[in-house]
């Protein structure tokens, strides 16, 4: 599965299709598909997050984050690109940008990549849309849905934003609130991810 979508992401795309919006292309981050030596992987591994990543991979398993099939994307054009990096920011090459323009896509929905900057943000009429699964006025850093439980916040907000050059300063397109399940982070995040999946379709309509 070269695209690597999970259930809540596929649900978001399905709702767009049901609302009459046709996907015209999928942009795949080819960076992780490049061969790396074991030494290089060890060199760049974030060791300070070892236990957190171990827990996320083997114990923290909200169903919304399970990989799933998406046959409705089988015939959609796929572009494989390797972004250039400057610090934590990623920039898309000119050839890929030209292919996106040719597709006449109205907007891009971001499910991958790191911090996108440069011309990619404006190559489509309505820009690049991205989820932030927390209240942007309260919680900036991850993990999503965790701080609400730690701070005993009874609601978990989610925003869909149009990305800009400024970090954490996107244009808010939609915002929704969901009740926090205080006793279970996994269940709370699962519900928030799935129920917020309608935001792109609501925005596009």
C-alpha positions as CSV (number, residue, x, y, z in Angstrom):
1,X,0.0,0.0,0.0
2,X,2.1,2.9,-1.3
3,X,-0.2,5.7,-0.1
4,X,-0.5,4.5,3.5
5,X,-3.8,6.0,4.6
6,X,-5.6,5.0,7.8
7,X,-9.3,4.8,8.6
8,X,-10.1,8.3,9.6
9,X,-8.3,9.7,6.6
10,X,-10.1,7.4,4.2
11,X,-13.4,8.3,5.8
12,X,-12.7,12.0,5.2
13,X,-12.0,11.3,1.5
14,X,-15.1,9.1,1.2
15,X,-17.3,11.9,2.6
16,X,-15.8,14.3,0.0
17,X,-16.7,11.8,-2.7
18,X,-20.2,11.3,-1.4
19,X,-20.7,15.1,-1.4
20,X,-19.8,15.1,-5.1
21,X,-16.1,16.1,-5.0
22,X,-13.9,14.0,-7.2
23,X,-10.2,13.3,-6.3
24,X,-8.0,14.0,-9.2
25,X,-4.5,13.1,-7.9
26,X,-2.7,11.7,-4.9
27,X,0.8,13.0,-4.0
28,X,2.9,10.4,-2.3
29,X,5.9,11.4,-0.2
30,X,8.6,9.1,-1.7
31,X,11.2,10.1,0.9
32,X,10.6,7.2,3.2
33,X,10.7,4.8,0.4
34,X,14.4,5.6,-0.3
35,X,16.8,3.0,0.8
36,X,18.7,3.8,4.0
37,X,21.5,1.9,5.6
38,X,21.0,0.6,9.1
39,X,23.7,2.9,10.3
40,X,21.9,6.0,8.8
41,X,18.6,4.9,10.4
42,X,20.3,4.6,13.8
43,X,22.1,7.9,13.3
44,X,18.9,9.8,12.7
45,X,16.6,7.9,15.1
46,X,14.9,10.2,17.7
47,X,16.2,8.2,20.7
48,X,14.6,10.7,23.2
49,X,11.2,9.4,21.9
50,X,12.0,5.7,22.0
51,X,9.5,4.7,24.7
52,X,6.8,6.9,23.4
53,X,7.2,5.4,19.9
54,X,7.2,1.9,21.3
55,X,4.0,2.6,23.2
56,X,2.3,4.2,20.1
57,X,3.3,1.3,17.9
58,X,2.5,-1.7,20.0
59,X,0.0,-0.6,22.7
60,X,-1.8,2.6,21.7
61,X,-4.1,1.4,18.9
62,X,-7.3,3.5,18.3
63,X,-9.2,1.8,15.4
64,X,-9.3,5.2,13.6
65,X,-5.5,4.8,13.0
66,X,-5.6,1.3,11.5
67,X,-4.5,0.9,7.9
68,X,-7.4,0.2,5.6
69,X,-8.2,-0.3,1.9
70,X,-9.4,2.5,-0.4
71,X,-10.3,1.1,-3.8
72,X,-11.9,4.3,-4.9
73,X,-8.4,5.8,-5.3
74,X,-7.1,2.9,-7.4
75,X,-7.6,4.7,-10.7
76,X,-6.5,8.2,-9.5
77,X,-3.3,9.6,-10.8
78,X,-0.4,9.3,-8.3
79,X,2.6,11.6,-8.1
80,X,5.7,10.3,-6.2
81,X,7.9,13.2,-5.0
82,X,10.8,13.6,-2.7
83,X,10.6,16.9,-1.0
84,X,13.8,18.9,-0.2
85,X,14.4,19.7,3.4
86,X,15.5,22.9,5.2
87,X,15.4,22.2,8.9
88,X,11.9,20.8,9.6
89,X,10.4,22.4,6.5
90,X,9.8,20.6,3.3
91,X,9.6,22.1,-0.2
92,X,8.1,20.5,-3.3
93,X,10.0,20.4,-6.6
94,X,9.0,22.4,-9.7
95,X,8.1,19.4,-11.8
96,X,5.6,18.1,-9.2
97,X,4.1,21.6,-8.8
98,X,3.6,21.6,-12.6
99,X,1.8,18.3,-12.5
100,X,-0.5,19.6,-9.7
101,X,-1.3,22.7,-11.8
102,X,-2.2,20.5,-14.7
103,X,-4.6,18.5,-12.6
104,X,-6.7,21.6,-12.0
105,X,-7.2,20.5,-8.3
106,X,-9.1,23.1,-6.3
107,X,-7.3,22.2,-3.0
108,X,-4.9,19.7,-1.5
109,X,-5.7,17.8,1.6
110,X,-2.6,17.1,3.6
111,X,-2.2,13.7,5.3
112,X,1.5,13.4,5.1
113,X,4.8,15.3,4.8
114,X,6.3,17.5,7.4
115,X,6.0,21.3,7.6
116,X,5.1,22.3,4.0
117,X,6.4,25.7,2.8
118,X,6.9,27.4,-0.5
119,X,4.9,27.5,-3.7
120,X,3.0,24.3,-2.8
121,X,0.8,26.3,-0.4
122,X,-0.7,28.4,-3.3
123,X,-0.4,26.1,-6.3
124,X,-4.2,25.3,-6.0
125,X,-6.9,27.9,-5.9
126,X,-7.9,27.1,-2.3
127,X,-4.5,26.0,-1.0
128,X,-3.5,23.1,1.2
129,X,-5.9,22.0,4.0
130,X,-4.6,20.3,7.1
131,X,-6.2,18.9,10.3
132,X,-5.1,19.9,13.8
133,X,-6.7,17.6,16.3
134,X,-6.6,20.0,19.3
135,X,-7.8,23.4,20.1
136,X,-5.3,25.7,18.4
137,X,-5.9,28.4,21.0
138,X,-4.9,26.1,23.8
139,X,-2.6,23.3,22.6
140,X,0.0,23.5,19.9
141,X,2.2,20.5,20.3
142,X,1.2,16.8,20.2
143,X,0.2,14.2,20.9
144,X,-3.4,14.9,19.8
145,X,-6.2,14.5,22.3
146,X,-3.7,14.0,25.2
147,X,-3.6,17.4,26.8
148,X,-7.3,17.6,27.1
149,X,-7.2,14.6,29.4
150,X,-4.2,15.8,31.3
151,X,-5.7,19.3,31.8
152,X,-9.2,17.9,32.5
153,X,-10.6,19.8,29.6
154,X,-14.1,18.5,28.9
155,X,-14.0,19.2,25.2
156,X,-11.6,18.3,22.4
157,X,-11.5,20.8,19.6
158,X,-10.4,20.0,16.0
159,X,-9.7,22.5,13.3
160,X,-9.3,22.2,9.6
161,X,-6.9,25.0,8.4
162,X,-5.5,26.4,5.2
163,X,-1.7,26.3,5.7
164,X,0.4,29.4,5.4
165,X,4.1,30.1,5.6
166,X,3.8,30.9,9.3
167,X,4.0,27.9,11.6
168,X,0.8,27.4,13.8
169,X,-0.8,30.3,12.0
170,X,-3.0,28.7,9.4
171,X,-6.3,30.1,8.3
172,X,-9.1,28.3,10.2
173,X,-11.7,27.0,7.8
174,X,-13.7,24.8,10.2
175,X,-13.7,24.1,13.9
176,X,-15.6,21.4,15.8
177,X,-15.8,20.3,19.4
178,X,-16.3,16.8,20.8
179,X,-16.7,15.6,24.4
180,X,-13.5,14.3,26.0
181,X,-13.6,10.7,27.3
182,X,-11.6,11.4,30.4
183,X,-10.9,7.8,31.5
184,X,-9.6,6.6,28.1
185,X,-7.2,8.6,25.8
186,X,-7.4,5.9,23.1
187,X,-11.2,5.9,23.0
188,X,-11.4,9.7,23.1
189,X,-8.9,10.1,20.3
190,X,-10.6,7.5,18.2
191,X,-14.0,9.2,18.4
192,X,-12.5,12.6,17.7
193,X,-10.6,11.4,14.6
194,X,-13.6,9.7,13.1
195,X,-16.2,12.4,13.9
196,X,-14.0,15.2,12.7
197,X,-13.5,13.5,9.3
198,X,-16.5,15.4,7.9
199,X,-14.8,18.8,8.1
200,X,-13.2,18.9,4.5
201,X,-16.6,17.9,2.9
202,X,-18.4,20.6,5.0
203,X,-15.8,23.2,3.9
204,X,-15.9,22.2,0.3
205,X,-19.7,22.5,0.1
